[in-house]
Amino acid sequence: MPEEYERIALAEHLVGEVEDRQFTVRTVETKDLGDDEVFIRIDFVQVVPAFTDLMRVDAEIPMPPYQLGDTVGGAVVGTVLESRSADFEEGDLVFAFTGWSEYQVAKAEELTKLDRSVVPSPAYYLNQGVTAFYGMADVAEVGPGDVVYVSGAAGGVGSLAGQIAKIRGAAMVLGSAGTDEKVRYLVEELHFDGAFNYKTGDLVENIKSFAPDGIDVFFDNVGGDQFEAAIRAAKPNARFALCGALSSQVSKDADAWPRLNLMTAITKNLSIFPFATLHTQKQIRNWATHFGTWLSEGKLVFPHTGLKGPITDAPTALKNLISGKYRGNVALEIEHS
């Protein structure tokens, strides 16, 4: 085991855009293990937009915000190097929420043992399918015949949410993204029925060019003017599952915040469900039950961007993700010195 290792800590709370000064590298001395503790080498760390919310003093998501000095990040996959727990042994692959660190001492109760044989890479376990499945299946209740529109469809949640809708029988799944390359990706690789660049043309006309009779379900990861357009393009009794608000994460300008057209929402009898995924054991089990099966049956493509580098690359990965550089779920494979 190494005598010391590095972790990425919050140096300054986020105000505005993500910048290097908000992060600092801390060196941690490896301590002896106590009873029921496990020492893990972290092999992959997850990079998701929600980390930017947790970096703010006034975080608006239902999780405790990072305090100064806290380790930034969340879900990781790693390998057990030493264990004083009867439940884990050297070489086990594990999942945990330890954040951006090279290594970690963790209580056995904080770890979940993983099976290396059911996925092509351990990075597959760092996906946002729990949120996508909960939002599509339990919140929006997507089913046969639905016409579905997903904003932010090339992201980690949206790219899975659209596929889940298709698997559950949706008649049409439409997605929006910020580049023409991502639009092609949605249609050619993820098999969306249609997609458009939200930066080009009128949003309502773009939606109705694929769904002239309107949409039954809107799965929103963005907010802003895409939310407003979906209201206008919705069928009567449409269901809105509001998962994220990337537009206001990227910009604090007034135009980034959606304006609810109350009269249209009322006359169309729209159901609008903002939701947060708390990753309860039930939510995790529901997704896990389907993920491996759909992968093996070829029904689901796992959209992801794989990065590789030292743990100090994680903040740059987050900045690039927020700027729209990556597609799908993003994981950084840690190169250990």
Buried (B, 14 or more C-beta within 10 A) or exposed (E): EBEEBBBBBBBEBBEEBBEEEBBBBEEBEBEEBEEBBBBBBBBBBBBBBBBBBBBBEEBEBEEEBBEEEBBBBBBBBBBBBBBBBEEBEEEBBBBBBBBBBBBBBBEBEBBEEBEEEBBEBBBBBBBBBBBBBBBBBBBBBBBEEBBBBBBBBBBBBBBBBBBBBBBBEBBBBBBBBBBEEBBEBBEEEBBBBBBBBBEEEEBBEBBBEBBEEBBBBBBBBBBBBBBBBBBBBBBEEBBBBBBBBBBBBBBEEEEBBBEEBEEEBEEBEBBBBEBBBEBEEEBBEBBBEBBBEBBEEEBBBBBBBBBEEBBBBBBBBBBBBBEBEBBBBBBBBBEEE
